[in-house]
Amino acid sequence: MAYTTINDPSAHFQNQIYTGNGSTQSITNQGNSNLKADFMWIKDLGSPNDHKLSDSTRGSTYTMESNTNEVEYNDTNAVTSFNTNGFSLGNNSNVNDNSAPNVAMQWKANGGTTASNSDGSITTTVQADTTAGFSIISYTGTGSNGTIGHGLNSAPEYWVVKPRTNVSDNQWFASHKNINNLATDYGDYFIHWDTDGARQDNALMWNDTVPTATTISLGTKPGTNDSGGSFVCYAWHSVKGYSKMGGYSGNGNDDGPFVYCGFRPALVWAKRTDSTGGWFMWSKDEPGYNVVNQRVLTNTAAALDTSNDNRMDILSNGFKLRDDANAFNNSSGKYMYMAFAENPFVATNDVIALAG
């Protein structure tokens, strides 16, 4: 029995570790398939430098930072182009400091080709990878309750909106199907990418409405729908054997919970929702093996943390927490996560993945 429609996750998502040279260089991805990124997230692992996020809808040189509320700006010395199987860099030290280790997390959308979408009351510009459940959405706010089309074939389970131009609140506004513990009523909650704060309940954010198979709802909050403001939204939904958006409860034990994903993760991203705690991001490509204790915090500029306070095992069918840290395994804590596959647990050719 086939367990996934995506035998090679590297055709849709890749982590690429590379070393900066302080000048200019082109990086070639090392996955099984060629990947031209449409959304790229780069973090310097060796120094406290800002995260750099760019996409092919806005243009490779237009960057934003997950750990700040800075709006979009044009940096021609950071990511200079998305290539057929990789990317090119300028001499910006945030992404290409001499001898510095970096990770580039890359998602495919539609090769940079966008389309106008009128599924919602607000017309959007969308490029989507419907096979892998990811889309990039840009739109202009109206200041009134409305909806935006996302271009996917299923309702987003995790999405984030960021103002591209200055409005009265320039933070990152995210939501997730498990943001309200494990409940299904999540249409009035949001959480900031750029802080470690808990979820907030505000019906004006998403108009107290969960996403549908065609649209995401917006309320009247300036950070997601200020009249005349320019916004970008990144949206994902789970795809069996390739990606998983879910939730878990902590047990406060070094023998932490096992979280089933249905694949061996290449990336796990978790956040406590009911209290403060950083955005933990573990990658199987960062140095180390089980127990994995290398992670970055997406809400700070801090370098790679290799302490023993953030340990986990990456397994053939999910991940298991190996520490009782408040941020990801408190005994009363509620958490949401997003994970992407290195290998499916069982592919369409019935090949079983193995743990590292």
TORKOL-4160 file (C-alpha; in steps of 0.2 Angstrom, whole numbers, padded with zeros to 4 digits, m for minus):
356
<pt num="1" X="0000" Y="0000" Z="0000"/>
<pt num="2" X="0007" Y="0017" Z="m0005"/>
<pt num="3" X="0009" Y="0029" Z="0009"/>
<pt num="4" X="0014" Y="0045" Z="0000"/>
<pt num="5" X="0012" Y="0053" Z="m0017"/>
<pt num="6" X="0029" Y="0061" Z="m0016"/>
<pt num="7" X="0043" Y="0048" Z="m0016"/>
<pt num="8" X="0057" Y="0061" Z="m0017"/>
<pt num="9" X="0053" Y="0076" Z="m0004"/>
<pt num="10" X="0069" Y="0085" Z="m0011"/>
<pt num="11" X="0060" Y="0089" Z="m0026"/>
<pt num="12" X="0049" Y="0101" Z="m0016"/>
<pt num="13" X="0059" Y="0105" Z="0000"/>
<pt num="14" X="0078" Y="0105" Z="0004"/>
<pt num="15" X="0090" Y="0110" Z="0018"/>
<pt num="16" X="0107" Y="0115" Z="0011"/>
<pt num="17" X="0121" Y="0118" Z="0023"/>
<pt num="18" X="0135" Y="0128" Z="0015"/>
<pt num="19" X="0150" Y="0138" Z="0020"/>
<pt num="20" X="0151" Y="0157" Z="0017"/>
<pt num="21" X="0166" Y="0165" Z="0008"/>
<pt num="22" X="0164" Y="0183" Z="0012"/>
<pt num="23" X="0163" Y="0187" Z="m0007"/>
<pt num="24" X="0151" Y="0180" Z="m0020"/>
<pt num="25" X="0147" Y="0162" Z="m0023"/>
<pt num="26" X="0134" Y="0150" Z="m0031"/>
<pt num="27" X="0128" Y="0136" Z="m0020"/>
<pt num="28" X="0122" Y="0119" Z="m0028"/>
<pt num="29" X="0109" Y="0109" Z="m0019"/>
<pt num="30" X="0113" Y="0092" Z="m0014"/>
<pt num="31" X="0096" Y="0083" Z="m0014"/>
<pt num="32" X="0091" Y="0069" Z="m0025"/>
<pt num="33" X="0081" Y="0080" Z="m0036"/>
<pt num="34" X="0086" Y="0098" Z="m0043"/>
<pt num="35" X="0077" Y="0111" Z="m0034"/>
<pt num="36" X="0075" Y="0129" Z="m0039"/>
<pt num="37" X="0068" Y="0138" Z="m0023"/>
<pt num="38" X="0053" Y="0149" Z="m0023"/>
<pt num="39" X="0054" Y="0153" Z="m0004"/>
<pt num="40" X="0071" Y="0153" Z="0004"/>
<pt num="41" X="0075" Y="0155" Z="0023"/>
<pt num="42" X="0094" Y="0157" Z="0027"/>
<pt num="43" X="0102" Y="0157" Z="0044"/>
<pt num="44" X="0120" Y="0159" Z="0049"/>
<pt num="45" X="0123" Y="0145" Z="0061"/>
<pt num="46" X="0139" Y="0152" Z="0068"/>
<pt num="47" X="0135" Y="0170" Z="0073"/>
<pt num="48" X="0120" Y="0180" Z="0080"/>
<pt num="49" X="0115" Y="0186" Z="0063"/>
<pt num="50" X="0097" Y="0190" Z="0057"/>
<pt num="51" X="0087" Y="0176" Z="0048"/>
<pt num="52" X="0085" Y="0181" Z="0029"/>
<pt num="53" X="0069" Y="0176" Z="0020"/>
<pt num="54" X="0066" Y="0179" Z="0002"/>
<pt num="55" X="0054" Y="0172" Z="m0012"/>
<pt num="56" X="0052" Y="0172" Z="m0031"/>
<pt num="57" X="0036" Y="0182" Z="m0030"/>
<pt num="58" X="0043" Y="0197" Z="m0022"/>
<pt num="59" X="0060" Y="0194" Z="m0030"/>
<pt num="60" X="0076" Y="0185" Z="m0024"/>
<pt num="61" X="0084" Y="0201" Z="m0018"/>
<pt num="62" X="0069" Y="0207" Z="m0007"/>
<pt num="63" X="0072" Y="0201" Z="0010"/>
<pt num="64" X="0063" Y="0200" Z="0027"/>
<pt num="65" X="0068" Y="0194" Z="0044"/>
<pt num="66" X="0059" Y="0181" Z="0054"/>
<pt num="67" X="0066" Y="0188" Z="0071"/>
<pt num="68" X="0062" Y="0206" Z="0068"/>
<pt num="69" X="0047" Y="0217" Z="0062"/>
<pt num="70" X="0057" Y="0225" Z="0048"/>
<pt num="71" X="0047" Y="0227" Z="0032"/>
<pt num="72" X="0053" Y="0221" Z="0016"/>
<pt num="73" X="0069" Y="0229" Z="0009"/>
<pt num="74" X="0080" Y="0227" Z="m0007"/>
<pt num="75" X="0097" Y="0219" Z="m0003"/>
<pt num="76" X="0107" Y="0216" Z="m0018"/>
<pt num="77" X="0121" Y="0209" Z="m0008"/>
<pt num="78" X="0112" Y="0194" Z="0000"/>
<pt num="79" X="0102" Y="0182" Z="m0011"/>
<pt num="80" X="0105" Y="0188" Z="m0028"/>
<pt num="81" X="0096" Y="0174" Z="m0038"/>
<pt num="82" X="0087" Y="0157" Z="m0037"/>
<pt num="83" X="0095" Y="0145" Z="m0049"/>
<pt num="84" X="0090" Y="0129" Z="m0058"/>
<pt num="85" X="0097" Y="0119" Z="m0043"/>
<pt num="86" X="0103" Y="0131" Z="m0030"/>
<pt num="87" X="0106" Y="0150" Z="m0028"/>
<pt num="88" X="0118" Y="0164" Z="m0029"/>
<pt num="89" X="0124" Y="0175" Z="m0015"/>
<pt num="90" X="0132" Y="0192" Z="m0013"/>
<pt num="91" X="0144" Y="0197" Z="0001"/>
<pt num="92" X="0131" Y="0201" Z="0015"/>
<pt num="93" X="0138" Y="0194" Z="0031"/>
<pt num="94" X="0121" Y="0188" Z="0036"/>
<pt num="95" X="0121" Y="0175" Z="0023"/>
<pt num="96" X="0139" Y="0173" Z="0017"/>
<pt num="97" X="0151" Y="0178" Z="0031"/>
<pt num="98" X="0168" Y="0171" Z="0027"/>
<pt num="99" X="0170" Y="0153" Z="0034"/>
<pt num="100" X="0153" Y="0154" Z="0042"/>
<pt num="101" X="0142" Y="0138" Z="0042"/>
<pt num="102" X="0124" Y="0142" Z="0035"/>
<pt num="103" X="0108" Y="0133" Z="0032"/>
<pt num="104" X="0096" Y="0137" Z="0018"/>
<pt num="105" X="0079" Y="0130" Z="0019"/>
<pt num="106" X="0070" Y="0130" Z="0003"/>
<pt num="107" X="0053" Y="0127" Z="m0003"/>
<pt num="108" X="0046" Y="0125" Z="m0021"/>
<pt num="109" X="0030" Y="0134" Z="m0026"/>
<pt num="110" X="0028" Y="0137" Z="m0045"/>
<pt num="111" X="0045" Y="0141" Z="m0052"/>
<pt num="112" X="0041" Y="0160" Z="m0050"/>
<pt num="113" X="0026" Y="0160" Z="m0061"/>
<pt num="114" X="0011" Y="0168" Z="m0053"/>
<pt num="115" X="m0007" Y="0170" Z="m0056"/>
<pt num="116" X="m0021" Y="0181" Z="m0051"/>
<pt num="117" X="m0033" Y="0173" Z="m0040"/>
<pt num="118" X="m0051" Y="0179" Z="m0037"/>
<pt num="119" X="m0057" Y="0165" Z="m0025"/>
<pt num="120" X="m0058" Y="0178" Z="m0011"/>
<pt num="121" X="m0066" Y="0195" Z="m0009"/>
<pt num="122" X="m0048" Y="0202" Z="m0011"/>
<pt num="123" X="m0039" Y="0198" Z="m0027"/>
<pt num="124" X="m0022" Y="0190" Z="m0024"/>
<pt num="125" X="m0007" Y="0185" Z="m0033"/>
<pt num="126" X="m0003" Y="0167" Z="m0030"/>
<pt num="127" X="0010" Y="0154" Z="m0034"/>
<pt num="128" X="0007" Y="0137" Z="m0027"/>
<pt num="129" X="0014" Y="0119" Z="m0027"/>
<pt num="130" X="m0002" Y="0110" Z="m0025"/>
<pt num="131" X="0006" Y="0093" Z="m0025"/>
<pt num="132" X="0016" Y="0098" Z="m0009"/>
<pt num="133" X="0004" Y="0109" Z="m0001"/>
<pt num="134" X="0013" Y="0126" Z="m0001"/>
<pt num="135" X="0008" Y="0143" Z="m0008"/>
<pt num="136" X="0015" Y="0161" Z="m0008"/>
<pt num="137" X="0001" Y="0174" Z="m0008"/>
<pt num="138" X="0003" Y="0193" Z="m0010"/>
<pt num="139" X="m0011" Y="0205" Z="m0009"/>
<pt num="140" X="m0016" Y="0223" Z="m0005"/>
<pt num="141" X="m0026" Y="0226" Z="0011"/>
<pt num="142" X="m0043" Y="0234" Z="0012"/>
<pt num="143" X="m0046" Y="0237" Z="0030"/>
<pt num="144" X="m0063" Y="0228" Z="0030"/>
<pt num="145" X="m0067" Y="0210" Z="0033"/>
<pt num="146" X="m0063" Y="0199" Z="0018"/>
<pt num="147" X="m0055" Y="0184" Z="0011"/>
<pt num="148" X="m0040" Y="0180" Z="0001"/>
<pt num="149" X="m0038" Y="0165" Z="m0011"/>
<pt num="150" X="m0023" Y="0154" Z="m0008"/>
<pt num="151" X="m0022" Y="0143" Z="m0023"/>
<pt num="152" X="m0021" Y="0126" Z="m0014"/>
<pt num="153" X="m0032" Y="0111" Z="m0016"/>
<pt num="154" X="m0035" Y="0109" Z="0003"/>
<pt num="155" X="m0037" Y="0121" Z="0018"/>
<pt num="156" X="m0020" Y="0128" Z="0025"/>
<pt num="157" X="m0016" Y="0121" Z="0042"/>
<pt num="158" X="m0002" Y="0134" Z="0045"/>
<pt num="159" X="0000" Y="0151" Z="0038"/>
<pt num="160" X="0009" Y="0167" Z="0042"/>
<pt num="161" X="0006" Y="0185" Z="0036"/>
<pt num="162" X="0019" Y="0199" Z="0035"/>
<pt num="163" X="0017" Y="0217" Z="0030"/>
<pt num="164" X="0029" Y="0221" Z="0016"/>
<pt num="165" X="0026" Y="0240" Z="0018"/>
<pt num="166" X="0025" Y="0250" Z="0034"/>
<pt num="167" X="0008" Y="0249" Z="0043"/>
<pt num="168" X="0004" Y="0252" Z="0061"/>
<pt num="169" X="0009" Y="0235" Z="0066"/>
<pt num="170" X="0023" Y="0226" Z="0056"/>
<pt num="171" X="0025" Y="0210" Z="0066"/>
<pt num="172" X="0023" Y="0192" Z="0059"/>
<pt num="173" X="0006" Y="0185" Z="0062"/>
<pt num="174" X="0004" Y="0166" Z="0061"/>
<pt num="175" X="m0009" Y="0153" Z="0065"/>
<pt num="176" X="m0010" Y="0134" Z="0065"/>
<pt num="177" X="m0023" Y="0121" Z="0066"/>
<pt num="178" X="m0017" Y="0116" Z="0083"/>
<pt num="179" X="m0013" Y="0134" Z="0090"/>
<pt num="180" X="m0028" Y="0132" Z="0102"/>
<pt num="181" X="m0021" Y="0116" Z="0110"/>
<pt num="182" X="m0029" Y="0101" Z="0100"/>
<pt num="183" X="m0045" Y="0110" Z="0097"/>
<pt num="184" X="m0053" Y="0113" Z="0080"/>
<pt num="185" X="m0058" Y="0131" Z="0084"/>
<pt num="186" X="m0043" Y="0141" Z="0079"/>
<pt num="187" X="m0050" Y="0155" Z="0068"/>
<pt num="188" X="m0048" Y="0169" Z="0081"/>
<pt num="189" X="m0030" Y="0165" Z="0087"/>
<pt num="190" X="m0014" Y="0171" Z="0081"/>
<pt num="191" X="0005" Y="0170" Z="0087"/>
<pt num="192" X="0020" Y="0181" Z="0082"/>
<pt num="193" X="0035" Y="0173" Z="0073"/>
<pt num="194" X="0046" Y="0187" Z="0079"/>
<pt num="195" X="0043" Y="0185" Z="0098"/>
<pt num="196" X="0042" Y="0170" Z="0110"/>
<pt num="197" X="0025" Y="0175" Z="0116"/>
<pt num="198" X="0010" Y="0163" Z="0118"/>
<pt num="199" X="m0005" Y="0163" Z="0107"/>
<pt num="200" X="m0017" Y="0177" Z="0107"/>
<pt num="201" X="m0036" Y="0177" Z="0105"/>
<pt num="202" X="m0042" Y="0191" Z="0094"/>
<pt num="203" X="m0057" Y="0188" Z="0082"/>
<pt num="204" X="m0052" Y="0203" Z="0072"/>
<pt num="205" X="m0036" Y="0194" Z="0066"/>
<pt num="206" X="m0044" Y="0180" Z="0055"/>
<pt num="207" X="m0062" Y="0186" Z="0057"/>
<pt num="208" X="m0066" Y="0171" Z="0069"/>
<pt num="209" X="m0065" Y="0160" Z="0053"/>
<pt num="210" X="m0054" Y="0145" Z="0049"/>
<pt num="211" X="m0047" Y="0143" Z="0032"/>
<pt num="212" X="m0057" Y="0134" Z="0018"/>
<pt num="213" X="m0051" Y="0124" Z="0003"/>
<pt num="214" X="m0050" Y="0140" Z="m0007"/>
<pt num="215" X="m0048" Y="0155" Z="0005"/>
<pt num="216" X="m0041" Y="0162" Z="0021"/>
<pt num="217" X="m0051" Y="0175" Z="0030"/>
<pt num="218" X="m0045" Y="0192" Z="0036"/>
<pt num="219" X="m0052" Y="0203" Z="0049"/>
<pt num="220" X="m0048" Y="0222" Z="0051"/>
<pt num="221" X="m0031" Y="0221" Z="0060"/>
<pt num="222" X="m0019" Y="0232" Z="0052"/>
<pt num="223" X="m0005" Y="0219" Z="0053"/>
<pt num="224" X="m0014" Y="0208" Z="0041"/>
<pt num="225" X="m0026" Y="0219" Z="0032"/>
<pt num="226" X="m0022" Y="0238" Z="0033"/>
<pt num="227" X="m0031" Y="0248" Z="0019"/>
<pt num="228" X="m0018" Y="0250" Z="0005"/>
<pt num="229" X="m0005" Y="0240" Z="0014"/>
<pt num="230" X="0005" Y="0227" Z="0004"/>
<pt num="231" X="0006" Y="0210" Z="0012"/>
<pt num="232" X="0014" Y="0192" Z="0009"/>
<pt num="233" X="0007" Y="0176" Z="0016"/>
<pt num="234" X="0015" Y="0159" Z="0016"/>
<pt num="235" X="0003" Y="0144" Z="0018"/>
<pt num="236" X="0005" Y="0126" Z="0020"/>
<pt num="237" X="m0005" Y="0110" Z="0023"/>
<pt num="238" X="0000" Y="0092" Z="0027"/>
<pt num="239" X="0003" Y="0080" Z="0013"/>
<pt num="240" X="0004" Y="0062" Z="0018"/>
<pt num="241" X="0022" Y="0055" Z="0019"/>
<pt num="242" X="0029" Y="0073" Z="0015"/>
<pt num="243" X="0024" Y="0086" Z="0028"/>
<pt num="244" X="0014" Y="0086" Z="0044"/>
<pt num="245" X="0006" Y="0100" Z="0054"/>
<pt num="246" X="0001" Y="0094" Z="0071"/>
<pt num="247" X="0001" Y="0096" Z="0090"/>
<pt num="248" X="0007" Y="0087" Z="0105"/>
<pt num="249" X="0006" Y="0088" Z="0124"/>
<pt num="250" X="0022" Y="0089" Z="0134"/>
<pt num="251" X="0026" Y="0076" Z="0148"/>
<pt num="252" X="0040" Y="0086" Z="0157"/>
<pt num="253" X="0052" Y="0071" Z="0156"/>
<pt num="254" X="0068" Y="0067" Z="0147"/>
<pt num="255" X="0059" Y="0052" Z="0140"/>
<pt num="256" X="0048" Y="0064" Z="0130"/>
<pt num="257" X="0033" Y="0061" Z="0119"/>
<pt num="258" X="0035" Y="0052" Z="0102"/>
<pt num="259" X="0027" Y="0062" Z="0088"/>
<pt num="260" X="0022" Y="0052" Z="0073"/>
<pt num="261" X="0024" Y="0060" Z="0056"/>
<pt num="262" X="0023" Y="0046" Z="0044"/>
<pt num="263" X="0041" Y="0050" Z="0037"/>
<pt num="264" X="0059" Y="0053" Z="0043"/>
<pt num="265" X="0059" Y="0072" Z="0046"/>
<pt num="266" X="0072" Y="0084" Z="0038"/>
<pt num="267" X="0065" Y="0098" Z="0047"/>
<pt num="268" X="0055" Y="0100" Z="0063"/>
<pt num="269" X="0049" Y="0116" Z="0069"/>
<pt num="270" X="0039" Y="0118" Z="0086"/>
<pt num="271" X="0032" Y="0131" Z="0097"/>
<pt num="272" X="0023" Y="0131" Z="0114"/>
<pt num="273" X="0006" Y="0140" Z="0112"/>
<pt num="274" X="m0001" Y="0141" Z="0129"/>
<pt num="275" X="0014" Y="0150" Z="0137"/>
<pt num="276" X="0030" Y="0159" Z="0132"/>
<pt num="277" X="0044" Y="0149" Z="0123"/>
<pt num="278" X="0055" Y="0151" Z="0108"/>
<pt num="279" X="0052" Y="0144" Z="0090"/>
<pt num="280" X="0063" Y="0129" Z="0090"/>
<pt num="281" X="0069" Y="0123" Z="0073"/>
<pt num="282" X="0079" Y="0106" Z="0072"/>
<pt num="283" X="0087" Y="0101" Z="0056"/>
<pt num="284" X="0094" Y="0084" Z="0052"/>
<pt num="285" X="0107" Y="0092" Z="0041"/>
<pt num="286" X="0115" Y="0102" Z="0055"/>
<pt num="287" X="0130" Y="0094" Z="0062"/>
<pt num="288" X="0126" Y="0079" Z="0074"/>
<pt num="289" X="0116" Y="0063" Z="0075"/>
<pt num="290" X="0103" Y="0056" Z="0087"/>
<pt num="291" X="0102" Y="0062" Z="0100"/>
<pt num="292" X="0100" Y="0078" Z="0090"/>
<pt num="293" X="0104" Y="0094" Z="0100"/>
<pt num="294" X="0107" Y="0107" Z="0087"/>
<pt num="295" X="0093" Y="0120" Z="0084"/>
<pt num="296" X="0090" Y="0138" Z="0080"/>
<pt num="297" X="0077" Y="0149" Z="0087"/>
<pt num="298" X="0068" Y="0158" Z="0073"/>
<pt num="299" X="0062" Y="0172" Z="0084"/>
<pt num="300" X="0080" Y="0178" Z="0088"/>
<pt num="301" X="0097" Y="0181" Z="0079"/>
<pt num="302" X="0106" Y="0168" Z="0090"/>
<pt num="303" X="0118" Y="0156" Z="0082"/>
<pt num="304" X="0116" Y="0137" Z="0082"/>
<pt num="305" X="0113" Y="0131" Z="0100"/>
<pt num="306" X="0121" Y="0114" Z="0104"/>
<pt num="307" X="0117" Y="0113" Z="0123"/>
<pt num="308" X="0109" Y="0098" Z="0130"/>
<pt num="309" X="0093" Y="0108" Z="0134"/>
<pt num="310" X="0085" Y="0105" Z="0117"/>
<pt num="311" X="0088" Y="0086" Z="0113"/>
<pt num="312" X="0077" Y="0076" Z="0101"/>
<pt num="313" X="0078" Y="0060" Z="0091"/>
<pt num="314" X="0074" Y="0060" Z="0072"/>
<pt num="315" X="0067" Y="0043" Z="0068"/>
<pt num="316" X="0061" Y="0034" Z="0052"/>
<pt num="317" X="0042" Y="0039" Z="0056"/>
<pt num="318" X="0043" Y="0055" Z="0067"/>
<pt num="319" X="0053" Y="0062" Z="0081"/>
<pt num="320" X="0055" Y="0060" Z="0100"/>
<pt num="321" X="0059" Y="0073" Z="0112"/>
<pt num="322" X="0073" Y="0069" Z="0124"/>
<pt num="323" X="0073" Y="0084" Z="0136"/>
<pt num="324" X="0060" Y="0092" Z="0148"/>
<pt num="325" X="0063" Y="0110" Z="0142"/>
<pt num="326" X="0049" Y="0122" Z="0146"/>
<pt num="327" X="0049" Y="0128" Z="0128"/>
<pt num="328" X="0045" Y="0111" Z="0120"/>
<pt num="329" X="0041" Y="0098" Z="0133"/>
<pt num="330" X="0034" Y="0106" Z="0149"/>
<pt num="331" X="0022" Y="0093" Z="0158"/>
<pt num="332" X="0007" Y="0104" Z="0156"/>
<pt num="333" X="0013" Y="0112" Z="0139"/>
<pt num="334" X="0003" Y="0112" Z="0123"/>
<pt num="335" X="0013" Y="0113" Z="0107"/>
<pt num="336" X="0011" Y="0115" Z="0088"/>
<pt num="337" X="0023" Y="0109" Z="0075"/>
<pt num="338" X="0027" Y="0108" Z="0057"/>
<pt num="339" X="0039" Y="0095" Z="0049"/>
<pt num="340" X="0045" Y="0091" Z="0032"/>
<pt num="341" X="0052" Y="0074" Z="0026"/>
<pt num="342" X="0069" Y="0068" Z="0021"/>
<pt num="343" X="0061" Y="0051" Z="0017"/>
<pt num="344" X="0043" Y="0045" Z="0018"/>
<pt num="345" X="0040" Y="0030" Z="0030"/>
<pt num="346" X="0034" Y="0020" Z="0016"/>
<pt num="347" X="0035" Y="0026" Z="m0002"/>
<pt num="348" X="0024" Y="0022" Z="m0017"/>
<pt num="349" X="0037" Y="0009" Z="m0021"/>
<pt num="350" X="0035" Y="0001" Z="m0004"/>
<pt num="351" X="0053" Y="0006" Z="0002"/>
<pt num="352" X="0054" Y="0009" Z="0020"/>
<pt num="353" X="0064" Y="0024" Z="0027"/>
<pt num="354" X="0077" Y="0021" Z="0040"/>
<pt num="355" X="0082" Y="0032" Z="0055"/>
<pt num="356" X="0099" Y="0041" Z="0056"/>
